[in-house]
């Protein structure tokens, strides 16, 4: 059988532990709909110890596709199963289930790279948050601020979403809640100017982490994508290495559309990490595999609920364990 869901993360992930490490149940609950889409059509076959034949493999492949694992990732997983069957490594449905776990894990392991703040670099560490409207970007920023503050880092927020007054107010509310400073201007101000001022302030105060919000935009809005490029250029004037992390926030419910978004944002500003939100409200959580297989961009966090601690460090083994829990 596969490793226990309570297995410890590798040593290099120790600093990125979640504040409450015993929250496997929260992740399992969040993946309930995706697990139903994936296992709903095949779990009974496994339980009945059905014969290992092409019909069963086809059922598995269909279930992967239904849960938005994607064509390429599904093809890789099914190809691995067929190869094992050809080598006579799979003798019954239980060993097939274990092989499925191992092959799914092999897709996710390379992108399970936690975000860590280097100790030996000039402050601040700049995180630029990007994404389309409605993904939960501003809420994710608030949760990140809480996480970094709890880890002992000083944090500042930049209200770079100047298109919506509500976005500025929401970020200021998160700042008050987490007791971190927020640099903001009036609604309609130049976003690059706001973020530039925030970086200057963070440098002057010796702040550890600066998290910059940006306006939600569709990946097809060329003008707004150019604005993001401007933000990156302006940051580089103060720190040639900034932003040190460009984090794309994706709503898991978008399914395969999330891949299109990720490609466009990556082409525009070079996405270095992904936060996948709202896993608890969708049956399309399999998009994690499509992102991993087709883009290879590190998945930093997954959102499994509304509470601050429900923004979880993404761990491949924990995710697959929860997804295939029977």
C-alpha positions in Angstrom: 0.0 0.0 0.0 1.0 3.7 -0.3 2.6 5.7 2.5 0.4 6.9 5.3 -1.2 10.3 5.0 0.5 11.1 8.3 4.0 10.5 6.8 6.4 13.4 7.5 7.4 15.8 4.8 11.0 15.7 3.5 13.5 17.6 5.7 13.8 20.5 3.2 10.0 21.1 3.7 10.2 21.3 7.5 10.2 25.1 7.5 7.1 25.2 5.4 5.0 23.0 7.7 1.4 24.0 8.1 0.5 25.6 11.4 -1.7 22.7 12.2 -0.1 19.6 10.6 -3.0 17.2 11.5 -5.4 18.7 9.0 -5.5 15.7 6.6 -9.2 15.5 7.2 -9.7 19.0 6.0 -7.9 18.2 2.7 -9.8 14.9 2.4 -13.1 16.8 2.9 -12.2 19.4 0.3 -11.4 16.8 -2.3 -14.7 15.0 -1.7 -16.3 16.1 -5.0 -13.2 15.4 -7.0 -12.7 12.0 -5.3 -16.3 11.2 -6.2 -15.7 12.1 -9.9 -12.5 10.0 -10.0 -13.5 7.0 -8.0 -17.3 7.0 -8.5 -17.2 4.9 -11.6 -14.3 2.6 -10.7 -14.3 2.0 -6.9 -16.9 -0.7 -7.1 -14.9 -2.5 -9.8 -11.9 -2.4 -7.4 -13.9 -3.5 -4.5 -15.3 -6.5 -6.4 -11.7 -7.4 -7.4 -12.7 -7.2 -11.1 -10.5 -8.8 -13.7 -7.6 -6.7 -15.0 -8.6 -6.2 -18.6 -8.9 -3.4 -21.1 -12.4 -2.5 -20.0 -11.2 -1.7 -16.5 -8.3 0.4 -17.8 -10.7 2.3 -20.0 -12.9 2.9 -17.0 -9.9 4.3 -15.1 -8.9 6.5 -18.0 -12.4 7.9 -18.3 -12.6 8.7 -14.6 -9.3 10.6 -14.8 -10.6 12.7 -17.7 -13.9 13.4 -16.0 -12.1 14.8 -13.0 -10.0 17.1 -15.2 -6.7 15.3 -14.9 -6.2 16.2 -18.6 -5.3 14.2 -21.7 -1.5 14.3 -21.3 -1.4 13.5 -17.6 -4.1 10.8 -18.0 -2.2 9.3 -20.9 1.0 9.2 -18.8 -0.8 7.5 -15.9 -2.6 5.0 -18.0 0.5 4.3 -20.0 2.3 3.5 -16.7 -0.5 1.1 -15.7 -0.4 -0.7 -19.1 3.3 -1.1 -18.9 3.1 -2.6 -15.4 0.4 -5.0 -16.6 2.6 -6.0 -19.5 5.4 -6.8 -17.1 2.9 -8.8 -15.0 3.5 -6.6 -12.0 -0.3 -6.1 -11.5 -2.2 -9.2 -10.6 -5.4 -8.0 -9.2 -7.5 -4.9 -8.7 -5.8 -4.0 -5.4 -2.3 -4.0 -6.9 -3.7 -2.0 -9.7 -5.1 0.6 -7.2 -1.7 0.8 -5.6 0.0 1.3 -9.0 -2.5 4.0 -9.8 -1.5 5.8 -6.6 2.2 5.5 -7.4 1.8 6.7 -11.0 -0.4 9.7 -9.9 2.2 10.6 -7.3 5.0 10.5 -9.9 3.2 13.3 -11.8 2.8 15.6 -8.8 6.1 15.1 -7.0 8.2 17.3 -9.2 5.9 20.3 -8.7 5.5 20.0 -5.0 8.0 22.7 -4.2 7.2 24.8 -1.1 7.8 28.5 -1.1 10.6 29.4 1.3 12.0 32.9 2.2 15.8 32.8 1.9 17.6 34.0 5.0 20.7 35.2 3.1 19.3 37.8 0.8 18.6 41.5 0.8 15.1 42.3 2.2 12.4 42.4 1.2 11.4 39.2 -0.6 8.8 40.4 -3.1 5.8 38.3 -4.0 3.7 39.5 -6.9 0.2 38.1 -7.0 -1.5 37.7 -10.3 -4.7 36.1 -11.7 -8.1 36.6 -13.2 -11.1 38.0 -11.5 -12.8 35.9 -8.8 -10.0 33.4 -8.0 -9.7 34.5 -4.4 -6.4 36.4 -5.0 -6.8 39.1 -2.3 -8.0 36.5 0.3 -5.0 34.4 -0.5 -2.8 37.4 0.1 -4.3 37.8 3.5 -3.8 34.2 4.4 -0.2 34.4 3.2 0.4 37.4 5.3 -0.8 35.5 8.3 1.3 32.5 7.5 4.5 34.5 7.1 3.8 36.6 10.2 3.3 33.4 12.2 6.7 32.2 10.9 8.3 35.2 12.4 8.7 37.4 9.2 7.8 41.0 9.1 5.3 41.6 6.3 4.0 44.5 4.2 1.1 44.5 1.7 0.8 46.6 -1.5 -2.7 47.4 -2.7 -1.9 47.3 -6.4 -5.5 46.5 -7.4 -6.5 50.1 -8.0 -9.4 49.3 -10.3 -11.7 48.4 -7.4 -12.0 50.5 -4.3 -13.4 47.4 -2.6 -10.2 45.5 -3.3 -8.2 48.2 -1.5 -10.5 48.1 1.4 -10.4 44.3 1.5 -6.6 44.3 1.6 -6.6 47.0 4.3 -9.0 44.8 6.4 -6.6 41.9 6.0 -3.7 44.2 7.1 -5.5 45.2 10.2 -6.5 41.6 11.0 -2.9 40.4 10.6 -1.3 43.6 12.1 0.8 44.2 9.0 1.2 47.5 7.1 -0.6 48.2 3.9 0.6 50.7 1.3 -2.3 52.0 -0.7 -3.4 55.0 -2.8 -6.8 56.2 -4.1 -8.9 54.1 -6.5 -7.7 54.6 -10.0 -4.1 55.3 -9.1 -1.3 53.8 -11.2 -0.7 50.3 -10.0 3.0 50.3 -10.8 3.4 53.5 -8.8 1.7 52.0 -5.8 3.8 48.9 -5.8 7.0 51.0 -6.4 6.2 53.1 -3.4 5.5 50.0 -1.3 8.9 48.5 -2.3 10.7 51.7 -1.3 8.9 51.7 2.0 9.6 48.1 2.7 13.3 48.6 1.9 13.5 51.6 4.2 11.9 49.7 7.0 13.8 46.4 6.5 10.6 44.4 6.0 11.2 40.7 5.3 8.3 40.1 2.9 6.4 42.4 0.5 3.2 40.9 -1.0 1.8 43.0 -3.9 -1.8 42.6 -5.0 -2.7 43.4 -8.7 -6.0 43.8 -10.4 -7.7 40.7 -11.5 -7.7 40.5 -15.3 -8.6 38.0 -18.0 -5.6 36.5 -19.8 -7.1 37.8 -23.0 -6.9 41.5 -22.0 -3.7 42.6 -23.6 -3.7 46.1 -22.2 -4.0 44.8 -18.6 -1.3 42.2 -19.3 1.0 45.0 -20.4 0.3 46.7 -17.2 1.6 43.7 -15.3 4.8 43.8 -17.4 5.1 47.5 -16.4 4.9 46.5 -12.7 7.7 44.0 -13.2 9.9 46.6 -14.9 9.3 49.2 -12.2 10.1 46.8 -9.4 13.4 45.9 -11.2 14.5 49.6 -10.9 14.7 49.2 -7.1 15.7 45.5 -7.0 17.0 43.8 -10.2 15.8 40.4 -8.9 12.2 41.5 -8.0 9.7 40.1 -8.0 11.3 37.1 -6.4 8.1 35.1 -6.7 5.3 35.7 -9.2 2.4 33.7 -7.9 -0.6 32.9 -10.1 -3.8 32.3 -8.2 -6.1 29.8 -9.9 -9.6 28.8 -9.1 -9.7 24.9 -9.2 -13.3 25.1 -10.5 -12.0 26.5 -13.8 -10.8 23.1 -14.8 -9.0 23.0 -18.2 -9.4 26.8 -18.6 -6.9 27.1 -15.8 -4.2 25.8 -18.1 -5.0 28.5 -20.7 -4.7 31.2 -18.0 -1.5 29.8 -16.6 0.1 29.7 -20.1 -0.8 33.3 -20.8 0.3 34.7 -17.5 3.5 32.7 -17.7 4.2 34.1 -21.1 3.6 37.7 -19.9 5.4 37.8 -16.5 7.0 34.4 -15.9 4.9 32.6 -13.3 7.2 30.9 -10.7 4.5 29.4 -8.4 0.8 28.6 -8.3 -1.8 28.8 -5.5 -4.8 26.6 -6.4 -7.9 27.8 -4.5 -11.4 26.6 -3.9 -10.7 22.9 -4.0 -13.5 22.4 -1.6 -16.2 23.6 -4.0 -15.3 21.7 -7.2 -15.2 18.2 -8.7 -12.4 19.4 -11.0 -9.5 19.2 -8.6 -7.7 16.8 -11.0 -6.5 20.0 -12.8 -3.5 19.8 -10.4 -2.2 16.9 -12.5 -2.8 18.7 -15.8 -0.9 21.7 -14.5 2.0 19.5 -13.3 2.3 17.5 -16.5 1.8 20.2 -19.0 3.4 23.3 -17.4 5.7 22.0 -14.6 5.2 25.2 -12.6 5.7 24.6 -8.8 2.4 24.4 -7.0 3.0 26.2 -3.7 -0.4 26.2 -1.9 -3.9 24.7 -2.2 -6.9 26.3 -0.6 -9.3 23.9 1.1 -11.6 26.3 3.0 -12.3 29.8 4.3 -10.1 29.8 7.4 -6.6 31.2 7.3 -5.1 27.8 8.1 -7.0 26.3 5.1 -4.4 27.6 2.8 -2.2 24.5 2.8 1.3 23.9 1.6 0.9 21.6 -1.4 2.4 18.1 -0.7 2.0 15.5 -3.4 1.7 12.5 -1.2 -0.9 14.1 1.1 -2.9 15.2 -2.0 -2.9 11.8 -3.7 -3.7 10.0 -0.4 -6.7 12.3 0.1 -7.8 11.9 -3.5 -7.7 8.1 -3.5 -9.0 7.6 0.1 -11.5 4.8 0.1 
